[in-house]
Amino acid sequence: MADFREKIKTISSTNGSSAPENAKRLGMGCLMVALLAVFILTFFLAIGLFISGSWMIALVILLFFLISTAMAVLLLYPSKFDSL
């Protein structure tokens, strides 16, 4: 996740001359789609394990899902705001 944090900082800290705003939005959108796909697959894996009776492994995967979702929400929202 630290690597994602650095990539997001790099994308958001570039000015308009080196990377247009549309390219920055497209990059953040692609990153969000990739993270969303991982979260959905992890959630379905946890549900399948619950149904098959593997409660302990399913709880660990569900905990991973919740932690990674919280970290992604914190990473995708910018930490600095432009005050005009």
C-alpha positions as CSV (number, residue, x, y, z in Angstrom):
1,M,0.0,0.0,0.0
2,A,3.0,2.3,0.5
3,D,3.8,2.0,-3.2
4,F,0.2,3.0,-4.1
5,R,0.5,6.0,-1.7
6,E,3.6,7.1,-3.5
7,K,2.0,6.7,-6.9
8,I,-1.0,8.7,-5.8
9,K,1.2,11.5,-4.4
10,T,3.2,11.6,-7.6
11,I,0.0,11.8,-9.7
12,S,-1.7,14.4,-7.6
13,S,1.4,16.6,-7.1
14,T,2.2,17.1,-10.8
15,N,1.2,20.4,-12.2
16,G,-0.8,21.0,-15.3
17,S,2.2,21.5,-17.6
18,S,3.7,18.0,-17.1
19,A,0.5,16.1,-16.9
20,P,-2.9,17.4,-18.0
21,E,-5.8,17.2,-15.5
22,N,-7.6,14.7,-17.8
23,A,-4.6,12.4,-17.6
24,K,-4.5,12.6,-13.8
25,R,-8.2,11.8,-13.6
26,L,-7.8,8.9,-15.9
27,G,-4.9,7.5,-13.9
28,M,-6.8,7.8,-10.7
29,G,-9.9,6.2,-12.3
30,C,-7.9,3.2,-13.5
31,L,-6.3,2.8,-10.0
32,M,-9.8,3.0,-8.5
33,V,-11.2,0.4,-10.9
34,A,-8.3,-2.0,-10.1
35,L,-8.7,-1.6,-6.4
36,L,-12.5,-2.1,-6.7
37,A,-11.9,-5.3,-8.6
38,V,-9.6,-6.7,-5.9
39,F,-12.2,-5.7,-3.2
40,I,-15.0,-7.4,-5.0
41,L,-13.1,-10.6,-5.6
42,T,-11.9,-10.7,-2.0
43,F,-15.5,-10.2,-0.8
44,F,-16.8,-13.0,-2.9
45,L,-14.0,-15.3,-1.8
46,A,-15.0,-14.6,1.9
47,I,-18.7,-15.3,1.1
48,G,-17.7,-18.6,-0.6
49,L,-15.6,-19.7,2.4
50,F,-18.4,-18.8,4.8
51,I,-20.9,-20.9,2.7
52,S,-18.5,-23.9,2.5
53,G,-18.0,-23.8,6.3
54,S,-14.4,-22.5,6.5
55,W,-15.3,-19.9,9.1
56,M,-11.8,-19.1,10.4
57,I,-10.2,-18.5,7.0
58,A,-13.3,-16.5,5.9
59,L,-13.0,-14.3,8.9
60,V,-9.3,-13.6,8.1
61,I,-10.1,-12.8,4.5
62,L,-13.1,-10.6,5.5
63,L,-10.8,-8.7,8.0
64,F,-8.3,-8.2,5.1
65,F,-11.2,-6.9,2.9
66,L,-12.2,-4.4,5.6
67,I,-8.7,-3.2,6.3
68,S,-7.8,-2.8,2.6
69,T,-11.0,-1.0,1.8
70,A,-10.4,1.5,4.6
71,M,-6.8,2.0,3.4
72,A,-8.0,2.6,-0.1
73,V,-10.6,5.1,0.9
74,L,-7.9,7.0,2.8
75,L,-5.5,6.8,-0.1
76,L,-7.9,7.8,-2.8
77,Y,-9.2,11.0,-1.1
78,P,-6.6,13.8,-1.3
79,S,-5.1,14.7,2.1
80,K,-4.4,18.3,1.2
81,F,-7.1,20.7,0.0
82,D,-6.7,23.9,-2.0
83,S,-7.8,26.8,0.2
84,L,-8.6,29.8,-1.9
